[in-house]
Amino acid sequence: MVKPLAPEVRSQFAKRLKEMRVERGFPRARYFAKSLGIEENRYTRYERAEVEPSLSLIHKICNTLRVSPNQLLGFAEPGGGAGFSEEPLAGAALSEDFSASHLDLLAWRLASEMAAIRNRSQRATKATASDPLAATRETG
């Protein structure tokens, strides 16, 4: 089971989330929640620091706000901007001394891959639940 964040960390995240939402053109939580595909009351609980969003929801939030996970979580300067291509590291020359933008790109890639793995796992679980023999069948 995942340990919840400390109250001050959750509070700081909630404040940052609301600020970024408003800065990015979503003056009302209702519109932002709708763009994420969730209920408004669920979203506002994140802004009130009552609960923590899942990794896949953080990924959606970052995509919608066009920010990196580090920016959303307060680990990077807001002006540092990371790209949001399908392959963020394509063409990036990585050296031994990673710059902040490279770390943002790596964090984004990690968060994207984690969300994809989780989604695949959830789909596999649903398929197995509806078809007990699904796990024994070969795919391809």
HELIX and SHEET records of a PDB file:
HELIX    1   1 PRO A    7  GLU A   23  1                                  17    
HELIX    2   2 ALA A   29  LEU A   36  1                                   8    
HELIX    3   3 GLU A   40  GLU A   47  1                                   8    
HELIX    4   4 LEU A   55  LEU A   65  1                                  11    
HELIX    5   5 PRO A   69  LEU A   73  1                                   5    
HELIX    6   6 PRO A   78  GLY A   80  5                                   3    
HELIX    7   7 ALA A  100  SER A  130  1                                  31    
HELIX    8   8 ALA A  134  THR A  136  5                                   3    
END                                                                             
